[in-house]
């Protein structure tokens, strides 16, 4: 079973991403180092495969920047 959108958001926030708001069901996150990522969907929806992949890449990028 895929993770929920809210779980992806929690992972991003743990890594230092800040929710900058958005329009409708879209949320824009920005890392202090300059990376932006947009997550769409309601918090209880299942995450799509491309969203999971994008979040993993963003977290990897953020951890590489901090090192």
The first five atom37 places (N, CA, C, CB, O) and aatype in JSON, in Angstrom:
{
  "aatype": [20, 20, 20, 20, 20, 20, 20, 20, 20, 20, 20, 20, 20, 20, 20, 20, 20, 20, 20, 20, 20, 20, 20, 20, 20, 20, 20, 20, 20, 20, 20, 20, 20, 20, 20, 20, 20, 20, 20, 20, 20, 20, 20, 20, 20, 20, 20, 20, 20, 20, 20, 20, 20, 20, 20, 20, 20, 20, 20, 20, 20, 20, 20, 20, 20, 20, 20],
  "atom_mask": [
    [1, 1, 1, 1, 1],
    [1, 1, 1, 1, 1],
    [1, 1, 1, 1, 1],
    [1, 1, 1, 1, 1],
    [1, 1, 1, 1, 1],
    [1, 1, 1, 1, 1],
    [1, 1, 1, 1, 1],
    [1, 1, 1, 1, 1],
    [1, 1, 1, 1, 1],
    [1, 1, 1, 1, 1],
    [1, 1, 1, 1, 1],
    [1, 1, 1, 1, 1],
    [1, 1, 1, 1, 1],
    [1, 1, 1, 1, 1],
    [1, 1, 1, 1, 1],
    [1, 1, 1, 1, 1],
    [1, 1, 1, 1, 1],
    [1, 1, 1, 1, 1],
    [1, 1, 1, 1, 1],
    [1, 1, 1, 1, 1],
    [1, 1, 1, 1, 1],
    [1, 1, 1, 1, 1],
    [1, 1, 1, 1, 1],
    [1, 1, 1, 1, 1],
    [1, 1, 1, 1, 1],
    [1, 1, 1, 1, 1],
    [1, 1, 1, 1, 1],
    [1, 1, 1, 1, 1],
    [1, 1, 1, 1, 1],
    [1, 1, 1, 1, 1],
    [1, 1, 1, 1, 1],
    [1, 1, 1, 1, 1],
    [1, 1, 1, 1, 1],
    [1, 1, 1, 1, 1],
    [1, 1, 1, 1, 1],
    [1, 1, 1, 1, 1],
    [1, 1, 1, 1, 1],
    [1, 1, 1, 1, 1],
    [1, 1, 1, 1, 1],
    [1, 1, 1, 1, 1],
    [1, 1, 1, 1, 1],
    [1, 1, 1, 1, 1],
    [1, 1, 1, 1, 1],
    [1, 1, 1, 1, 1],
    [1, 1, 1, 1, 1],
    [1, 1, 1, 1, 1],
    [1, 1, 1, 1, 1],
    [1, 1, 1, 1, 1],
    [1, 1, 1, 1, 1],
    [1, 1, 1, 1, 1],
    [1, 1, 1, 1, 1],
    [1, 1, 1, 1, 1],
    [1, 1, 1, 1, 1],
    [1, 1, 1, 1, 1],
    [1, 1, 1, 1, 1],
    [1, 1, 1, 1, 1],
    [1, 1, 1, 1, 1],
    [1, 1, 1, 1, 1],
    [1, 1, 1, 1, 1],
    [1, 1, 1, 1, 1],
    [1, 1, 1, 1, 1],
    [1, 1, 1, 1, 1],
    [1, 1, 1, 1, 1],
    [1, 1, 1, 1, 1],
    [1, 1, 1, 1, 1],
    [1, 1, 1, 1, 1],
    [1, 1, 1, 1, 1]
  ],
  "atom_positions": [
    [[0.85, -1.18, 0.0], [0.0, 0.0, 0.0], [0.9, 1.25, 0.0], [-0.97, -0.01, 1.23], [1.83, 1.35, 0.8]],
    [[0.63, 2.18, -0.88], [1.46, 3.39, -0.95], [1.26, 4.29, 0.26], [1.16, 4.18, -2.23], [0.21, 4.24, 0.91]],
    [[2.26, 5.11, 0.56], [2.11, 6.05, 1.69], [1.07, 7.12, 1.35], [3.46, 6.71, 2.04], [0.72, 7.32, 0.19]],
    [[0.59, 7.78, 2.37], [-0.36, 8.88, 2.2], [0.41, 10.17, 1.93], [-1.26, 9.03, 3.45], [1.59, 10.29, 2.24]],
    [[-0.28, 11.13, 1.35], [0.31, 12.45, 1.07], [0.84, 13.06, 2.37], [-0.73, 13.39, 0.39], [1.92, 13.65, 2.37]],
    [[0.09, 12.94, 3.45], [0.52, 13.52, 4.72], [1.85, 12.93, 5.2], [-0.55, 13.32, 5.79], [2.63, 13.63, 5.85]],
    [[2.11, 11.66, 4.89], [3.37, 11.03, 5.28], [4.54, 11.62, 4.48], [3.3, 9.51, 5.07], [5.62, 11.81, 5.02]],
    [[4.31, 11.89, 3.2], [5.35, 12.53, 2.39], [5.65, 13.92, 2.92], [4.92, 12.6, 0.91], [6.81, 14.33, 2.97]],
    [[4.61, 14.66, 3.3], [4.78, 16.01, 3.83], [5.58, 15.96, 5.13], [3.41, 16.68, 4.05], [6.45, 16.8, 5.36]],
    [[5.28, 15.0, 5.99], [6.02, 14.87, 7.25], [7.5, 14.61, 6.99], [5.42, 13.73, 8.11], [8.36, 15.18, 7.66]],
    [[7.8, 13.75, 6.02], [9.19, 13.46, 5.68], [9.91, 14.71, 5.19], [9.26, 12.37, 4.62], [11.05, 14.96, 5.57]],
    [[9.24, 15.49, 4.35], [9.85, 16.72, 3.85], [10.12, 17.7, 4.98], [8.95, 17.37, 2.79], [11.2, 18.3, 5.04]],
    [[9.17, 17.86, 5.87], [9.33, 18.8, 6.97], [10.43, 18.37, 7.93], [8.02, 18.96, 7.73], [11.13, 19.23, 8.48]],
    [[10.61, 17.06, 8.13], [11.69, 16.56, 8.98], [13.05, 16.93, 8.4], [11.59, 15.04, 9.15], [14.02, 17.13, 9.14]],
    [[13.13, 17.01, 7.08], [14.4, 17.3, 6.41], [14.63, 18.79, 6.22], [14.44, 16.62, 5.06], [15.61, 19.18, 5.58]],
    [[13.77, 19.63, 6.76], [14.0, 21.07, 6.72], [13.22, 21.83, 5.67], [15.42, 21.31, 6.51], [13.41, 23.03, 5.52]],
    [[12.35, 21.17, 4.93], [11.53, 21.85, 3.94], [10.43, 22.64, 4.65], [10.93, 20.84, 2.93], [9.89, 22.19, 5.66]],
    [[10.1, 23.8, 4.11], [9.09, 24.68, 4.7], [7.92, 24.79, 3.73], [9.68, 26.1, 5.02], [8.1, 25.02, 2.54]],
    [[6.71, 24.62, 4.26], [5.5, 24.73, 3.45], [5.24, 26.21, 3.17], [4.27, 24.08, 4.17], [5.03, 27.0, 4.09]],
    [[5.26, 26.58, 1.9], [5.03, 27.97, 1.5], [3.59, 28.2, 1.05], [5.99, 28.35, 0.38], [3.28, 29.26, 0.51]],
    [[2.72, 27.23, 1.28], [1.33, 27.37, 0.86], [1.14, 26.88, -0.56], [0.87, 28.82, 0.97], [2.02, 26.22, -1.12]],
    [[0.01, 27.2, -1.13], [-0.28, 26.76, -2.48], [-1.72, 27.08, -2.82], [-0.02, 25.28, -2.64], [-2.43, 27.75, -2.07]],
    [[-2.13, 26.59, -3.96], [-3.47, 26.85, -4.46], [-4.23, 25.54, -4.55], [-3.43, 27.57, -5.83], [-3.75, 24.58, -5.15]],
    [[-5.4, 25.49, -3.97], [-6.19, 24.27, -4.03], [-5.52, 23.17, -3.23], [-6.4, 23.83, -5.47], [-5.19, 23.36, -2.06]],
    [[-5.33, 22.02, -3.86], [-4.73, 20.88, -3.17], [-3.21, 20.84, -3.35], [-5.35, 19.58, -3.68], [-2.58, 19.85, -2.97]],
    [[-2.62, 21.86, -3.9], [-1.18, 21.9, -4.12], [-0.48, 22.6, -2.96], [-0.85, 22.6, -5.45], [-0.96, 23.62, -2.45]],
    [[0.64, 22.04, -2.56], [1.47, 22.63, -1.51], [2.88, 22.77, -2.04], [1.44, 21.78, -0.22], [3.43, 21.83, -2.6]],
    [[3.46, 23.94, -1.85], [4.81, 24.22, -2.32], [5.76, 24.21, -1.14], [4.88, 25.59, -3.07], [5.54, 24.9, -0.14]],
    [[6.81, 23.41, -1.25], [7.8, 23.32, -0.19], [9.12, 23.85, -0.72], [7.95, 21.87, 0.32], [9.47, 23.67, -1.89]],
    [[9.87, 24.51, 0.19], [11.18, 25.05, -0.18], [12.17, 24.7, 0.91], [11.11, 26.6, -0.4], [11.89, 24.84, 2.1]],
    [[13.33, 24.25, 0.48], [14.42, 23.97, 1.4], [15.28, 25.22, 1.51], [15.26, 22.74, 0.94], [15.43, 25.93, 0.51]],
    [[15.84, 25.52, 2.68], [16.68, 26.72, 2.82], [17.85, 26.77, 1.83], [17.23, 26.79, 4.22], [18.34, 27.86, 1.52]],
    [[18.29, 25.63, 1.33], [19.39, 25.6, 0.36], [18.92, 25.93, -1.05], [20.05, 24.23, 0.37], [19.75, 26.09, -1.95]],
    [[17.6, 26.04, -1.26], [17.11, 26.5, -2.55], [16.28, 25.53, -3.38], [18.22, 26.89, -3.34], [15.82, 25.91, -4.45]],
    [[16.07, 24.31, -2.93], [15.28, 23.35, -3.71], [13.79, 23.55, -3.46], [15.68, 21.9, -3.35], [13.37, 23.74, -2.32]],
    [[12.99, 23.52, -4.52], [11.53, 23.62, -4.44], [10.91, 22.3, -4.88], [11.01, 24.79, -5.32], [11.42, 21.64, -5.78]],
    [[9.81, 21.94, -4.24], [9.05, 20.76, -4.63], [7.57, 21.03, -4.37], [9.55, 19.48, -3.86], [7.22, 21.64, -3.35]],
    [[6.72, 20.58, -5.27], [5.27, 20.75, -5.14], [4.63, 19.39, -4.95], [4.67, 21.49, -6.37], [4.92, 18.45, -5.69]],
    [[3.76, 19.29, -3.96], [3.0, 18.07, -3.7], [1.53, 18.4, -3.9], [3.27, 17.51, -2.24], [1.03, 19.38, -3.35]],
    [[0.84, 17.59, -4.69], [-0.58, 17.82, -4.92], [-1.39, 16.66, -4.34], [-0.88, 17.98, -6.43], [-0.9, 15.53, -4.25]],
    [[-2.6, 16.94, -3.95], [-3.5, 15.93, -3.42], [-3.9, 16.25, -1.99], [-2.86, 14.56, -3.49], [-3.22, 17.0, -1.3]],
    [[-5.0, 15.66, -1.57], [-5.46, 15.82, -0.2], [-4.57, 14.99, 0.73], [-6.94, 15.41, -0.06], [-3.96, 14.01, 0.29]],
    [[-4.49, 15.38, 1.97], [-3.57, 14.72, 2.89], [-3.88, 13.24, 3.1], [-3.59, 15.43, 4.23], [-2.97, 12.46, 3.4]],
    [[-5.12, 12.83, 2.95], [-5.49, 11.43, 3.13], [-5.4, 10.58, 1.88], [-6.86, 11.36, 3.65], [-5.62, 9.37, 1.94]],
    [[-5.08, 11.19, 0.74], [-4.98, 10.44, -0.52], [-3.7, 9.61, -0.54], [-5.0, 11.41, -1.73], [-2.71, 9.94, 0.11]],
    [[-3.76, 8.51, -1.3], [-2.55, 7.72, -1.53], [-1.62, 8.52, -2.44], [-2.88, 6.33, -2.15], [-2.06, 9.16, -3.39]],
    [[-0.32, 8.45, -2.13], [0.67, 9.15, -2.95], [0.88, 8.4, -4.26], [2.01, 9.3, -2.18], [0.85, 7.17, -4.29]],
    [[1.08, 9.13, -5.32], [1.37, 8.54, -6.62], [2.84, 8.14, -6.68], [1.02, 9.52, -7.77], [3.66, 8.65, -5.92]],
    [[3.17, 7.23, -7.58], [4.55, 6.73, -7.66], [5.54, 7.85, -7.98], [4.65, 5.63, -8.72], [6.65, 7.85, -7.46]],
    [[5.15, 8.8, -8.81], [6.07, 9.89, -9.16], [6.27, 10.84, -7.98], [5.55, 10.66, -10.38], [7.33, 11.45, -7.85]],
    [[5.26, 10.98, -7.13], [5.4, 11.84, -5.95], [6.37, 11.22, -4.95], [4.02, 12.07, -5.29], [7.2, 11.91, -4.36]],
    [[6.27, 9.91, -4.77], [7.17, 9.21, -3.87], [8.61, 9.35, -4.37], [6.78, 7.71, -3.77], [9.52, 9.63, -3.59]],
    [[8.8, 9.17, -5.67], [10.13, 9.29, -6.26], [10.68, 10.7, -6.1], [10.08, 8.9, -7.75], [11.84, 10.88, -5.75]],
    [[9.85, 11.71, -6.36], [10.29, 13.1, -6.24], [10.67, 13.45, -4.81], [9.18, 14.05, -6.72], [11.67, 14.14, -4.58]],
    [[9.89, 12.99, -3.85], [10.19, 13.28, -2.44], [11.5, 12.61, -2.03], [9.02, 12.81, -1.53], [12.32, 13.21, -1.34]],
    [[11.69, 11.36, -2.44], [12.94, 10.66, -2.11], [14.15, 11.4, -2.69], [12.91, 9.21, -2.63], [15.17, 11.54, -2.02]],
    [[14.02, 11.86, -3.93], [15.12, 12.61, -4.56], [15.38, 13.92, -3.84], [14.81, 12.87, -6.03], [16.53, 14.3, -3.65]],
    [[14.32, 14.61, -3.44], [14.47, 15.89, -2.74], [15.14, 15.69, -1.38], [13.1, 16.57, -2.56], [16.0, 16.47, -0.99]],
    [[14.75, 14.64, -0.67], [15.35, 14.36, 0.64], [16.82, 13.99, 0.47], [14.59, 13.22, 1.35], [17.66, 14.42, 1.26]],
    [[17.13, 13.2, -0.55], [18.53, 12.84, -0.81], [19.33, 14.09, -1.14], [18.62, 11.82, -1.97], [20.45, 14.25, -0.64]],
    [[18.79, 14.96, -1.96], [19.47, 16.2, -2.32], [19.72, 17.06, -1.08], [18.65, 16.99, -3.37], [20.8, 17.61, -0.9]],
    [[18.7, 17.18, -0.23], [18.83, 18.0, 0.98], [19.87, 17.43, 1.91], [17.48, 18.11, 1.7], [20.64, 18.18, 2.52]],
    [[19.92, 16.11, 2.05], [20.91, 15.51, 2.95], [22.32, 15.66, 2.37], [20.59, 14.01, 3.19], [23.28, 15.8, 3.12]],
    [[22.46, 15.63, 1.05], [23.76, 15.84, 0.41], [24.23, 17.28, 0.59], [23.69, 15.49, -1.09], [25.42, 17.52, 0.76]],
    [[23.31, 18.24, 0.56], [23.65, 19.64, 0.72], [24.11, 19.94, 2.15], [22.46, 20.51, 0.36], [24.98, 20.78, 2.37]],
    [[23.53, 19.25, 3.11], [23.88, 19.48, 4.51], [25.23, 18.86, 4.87], [22.79, 18.92, 5.42], [25.88, 19.3, 5.81]],
    [[25.63, 17.86, 4.13], [26.89, 17.16, 4.44], [28.11, 17.94, 4.02], [26.91, 15.82, 3.77], [29.23, 17.47, 4.21]]
  ]
}
